Structure formats: structure tokens, C-alpha cells
Amino acid sequence: MTNQPRAKGMTRRELLTSSVAAGSTFVLGASFVAGSDAAWAMELQALQPHTMATLIQMARDIYPHDQVPDMHYAVAVKGYDTDEAAAGIEAGIAALDAAAQGKGHADYLSIGWERDRVDLLRAIEDSAFFQQIRGGLVTGLYNQKDVWPIFGYEGESFSHGGYLERGFDDINWL
């Protein structure tokens, strides 16, 4: 066994240990966010891990789908992890955390009840920050081909000859 310097970051074992110990939805590292089940992770370029974790939770609260894993919400907000967007996103999350602190919580992520988080989001829904996130989620979340089967959407039909011969009339609930 050689004594090579250890790479910067966490080992897989450290990641799994911290995810179990944390007991939360996300594991935050120096430059990554991971699901607490350690099934997915996202390396960050410009945003802080707390900011990205808050964005993911915010996305889930804006468009709640219990059957959609956090990984798909993470993909939907990954586009905000740029140098150009970072300052505005960090400021928006700081304001959201400040609003949570005004309600007696440490930050937005520490609010346990979805209803309480949604109340905070309703208070800022007219802000440019909220509208930016909400608008980006429409395409960021629902344009993911991996999400389509969850909702029963089979995708576009043009390349398959259209809908007429592909079960257009198989509606059994009428």
C-alpha cells in the first residue's frame, strides 16, 4: 500500500455515513449536494451546497409530485448553477432563509411541514426570484424524458405516425 495524498472531497464511506447521521433529505459537502439515500449526487460549480439543496426543496414545494424522485428536481434546477446566475440565486435563497428565520426556523430547509414552507413561498410569489424559479421549473422538470413515464406520457407521436393509430381512442374513463 502506498502513501499517496488523499484526493480532496469525501470517500464513498464518508458520504454514506454522513447521510445516515444527517437524517435529512440532502447531504451537503464542500462542493456537492447528494440525496440522503446516496442514490444521486450533484457537483456544484457556482452555488453553495445549502443554496442548491434549498432550490431542490423549493422546486418540490412549487411542483409537488410524491412519485418524482429528488434527483429529477435537482436536474431541473441545475441550470442555475452558473457564474452568471449565482449572485441572484444566492440572494433569493438568503431572503427565503431570512423569512424562515422570521417565523422561528433556522432556514427554509429546517421547516418540517410542507404547508409552512408553501406559506413562505406564497409570501414571495410575486417576486422576480420566485417567478424565475417557477418559470424555469416548467420546462426543467417536465421536459425530462425520464419523468414522462411517471405521469403516463408516452412522448411525441409524430415519429411514430401520429396518435390515430397509437391508442388515441383507448380512453376507458369516459
C-alpha positions as CSV (number, residue, x, y, z in Angstrom):
1,M,0.0,0.0,0.0
2,T,1.5,3.3,-1.0
3,N,1.1,6.6,0.9
4,Q,-0.4,8.8,-1.8
5,P,-2.0,12.0,-0.9
6,R,-5.8,11.7,-0.5
7,A,-8.0,13.4,-3.1
8,K,-10.0,16.4,-2.0
9,G,-13.6,15.5,-1.1
10,M,-15.3,12.7,0.7
11,T,-14.9,9.0,0.2
12,R,-18.0,6.9,-0.6
13,R,-17.9,5.5,3.0
14,E,-17.9,9.1,4.5
15,L,-20.8,10.1,2.2
16,L,-22.9,7.1,3.3
17,T,-22.0,7.6,7.0
18,S,-22.9,11.3,6.9
19,S,-26.2,10.7,5.0
20,V,-27.3,8.3,7.7
21,A,-26.2,10.6,10.5
22,A,-27.8,13.6,9.0
23,G,-31.3,12.2,8.9
24,S,-32.3,14.8,6.4
25,T,-33.2,14.9,2.7
26,F,-29.9,16.1,1.5
27,V,-26.2,15.6,2.3
28,L,-24.2,18.8,1.8
29,G,-20.5,18.7,1.0
30,A,-17.9,21.3,0.2
31,S,-19.0,21.5,-3.5
32,F,-21.8,18.9,-3.9
33,V,-25.3,18.0,-2.9
34,A,-26.4,14.4,-2.6
35,G,-29.6,12.6,-1.8
36,S,-29.7,11.2,1.7
37,D,-30.2,7.7,0.2
38,A,-26.9,8.2,-1.6
39,A,-28.6,7.3,-4.9
40,W,-27.6,10.5,-6.6
41,A,-25.2,13.4,-6.2
42,M,-24.6,16.7,-8.0
43,E,-21.3,18.5,-8.2
44,L,-21.6,22.3,-7.9
45,Q,-19.8,24.9,-9.9
46,A,-21.0,28.3,-8.6
47,L,-23.7,27.8,-6.0
48,Q,-23.2,26.9,-2.3
49,P,-24.5,23.4,-1.4
50,H,-27.1,24.8,1.0
51,T,-28.4,27.0,-1.8
52,M,-28.8,24.1,-4.2
53,A,-30.4,21.9,-1.5
54,T,-32.8,24.8,-0.8
55,L,-33.6,25.2,-4.5
56,I,-34.4,21.5,-4.8
57,Q,-36.7,21.6,-1.8
58,M,-38.3,24.8,-3.2
59,A,-38.8,23.1,-6.6
60,R,-40.5,20.2,-4.8
61,D,-42.7,22.6,-2.9
62,I,-43.7,24.5,-6.0
63,Y,-44.5,21.4,-8.1
64,P,-45.1,18.7,-5.6
65,H,-45.1,15.2,-7.0
66,D,-44.5,12.5,-4.4
67,Q,-43.7,9.9,-7.1
68,V,-41.0,12.0,-8.7
69,P,-37.6,11.5,-7.0
70,D,-35.5,14.4,-5.8
71,M,-32.9,13.6,-8.5
72,H,-35.3,14.9,-11.2
73,Y,-35.9,18.2,-9.2
74,A,-32.1,18.5,-8.9
75,V,-31.7,18.2,-12.7
76,A,-34.5,20.8,-13.1
77,V,-32.6,23.4,-11.1
78,K,-29.0,22.5,-12.1
79,G,-29.2,25.3,-14.8
80,Y,-29.0,27.9,-12.1
81,D,-25.5,26.7,-11.0
82,T,-23.7,29.2,-13.2
83,D,-21.5,32.2,-12.5
84,E,-24.0,34.5,-14.2
85,A,-27.0,33.3,-12.1
86,A,-25.2,32.6,-8.8
87,A,-25.4,36.0,-7.2
88,G,-29.2,36.4,-7.8
89,I,-29.9,32.9,-6.7
90,E,-27.8,33.2,-3.6
91,A,-29.6,36.4,-2.7
92,G,-33.0,34.9,-3.3
93,I,-32.3,31.9,-1.1
94,A,-30.8,34.2,1.6
95,A,-34.1,36.2,1.6
96,L,-36.1,33.0,1.8
97,D,-34.0,31.8,4.7
98,A,-34.4,35.2,6.4
99,A,-38.2,34.9,6.0
100,A,-38.0,31.4,7.6
101,Q,-35.9,32.8,10.5
102,G,-38.6,35.5,11.0
103,K,-41.0,32.5,11.6
104,G,-38.7,31.0,14.2
105,H,-36.8,28.5,11.9
106,A,-33.1,28.2,11.3
107,D,-33.7,28.4,7.5
108,Y,-36.1,27.2,4.8
109,L,-34.8,23.6,4.8
110,S,-35.4,23.3,8.5
111,I,-39.1,23.8,8.2
112,G,-40.6,20.4,8.7
113,W,-44.1,20.9,7.4
114,E,-44.7,21.4,3.7
115,R,-47.7,23.7,4.5
116,D,-45.4,26.1,6.4
117,R,-42.9,26.1,3.5
118,V,-45.6,26.8,1.0
119,D,-46.9,29.7,3.1
120,L,-43.4,31.3,2.9
121,L,-43.4,30.7,-0.9
122,R,-46.8,32.3,-1.2
123,A,-45.5,35.4,0.6
124,I,-42.8,35.8,-2.1
125,E,-44.7,34.5,-5.2
126,D,-44.8,38.0,-6.8
127,S,-41.0,38.4,-6.5
128,A,-38.8,38.2,-9.6
129,F,-36.8,35.5,-7.8
130,F,-39.8,33.2,-7.3
131,Q,-41.1,33.8,-10.8
132,Q,-37.7,33.0,-12.3
133,I,-37.5,29.6,-10.4
134,R,-41.2,28.7,-11.1
135,G,-40.9,29.6,-14.8
136,G,-37.7,27.6,-15.2
137,L,-39.2,24.5,-13.5
138,V,-42.0,24.2,-16.1
139,T,-39.5,23.1,-18.7
140,G,-36.7,22.0,-16.4
141,L,-38.9,19.4,-14.7
142,Y,-41.5,18.4,-17.3
143,N,-39.1,18.2,-20.3
144,Q,-37.1,15.4,-18.7
145,K,-37.8,12.2,-20.7
146,D,-37.2,10.1,-17.6
147,V,-40.1,11.8,-15.8
148,W,-42.6,11.2,-18.6
149,P,-43.4,7.6,-17.8
150,I,-44.2,8.6,-14.2
151,F,-47.0,10.7,-15.5
152,G,-48.1,8.3,-18.2
153,Y,-46.9,10.4,-21.1
154,E,-45.6,8.4,-23.9
155,G,-43.8,11.3,-25.6
156,E,-44.3,12.9,-29.0
157,S,-46.1,10.8,-31.6
158,F,-45.0,12.3,-34.9
159,S,-42.1,10.0,-35.4
160,H,-44.5,7.1,-34.8
161,G,-47.1,8.1,-37.3
162,G,-49.3,10.3,-35.1
163,Y,-51.8,9.5,-32.4
164,L,-54.6,8.0,-34.5
165,E,-53.0,4.6,-34.7
166,R,-51.4,4.6,-31.3
167,G,-54.2,4.3,-28.9
168,F,-55.8,7.8,-29.3
169,D,-59.2,6.2,-28.6
170,D,-58.2,3.9,-25.7
171,I,-59.7,6.2,-23.1
172,N,-61.6,3.9,-20.7
173,W,-62.7,6.5,-18.2
174,L,-65.5,8.1,-20.4
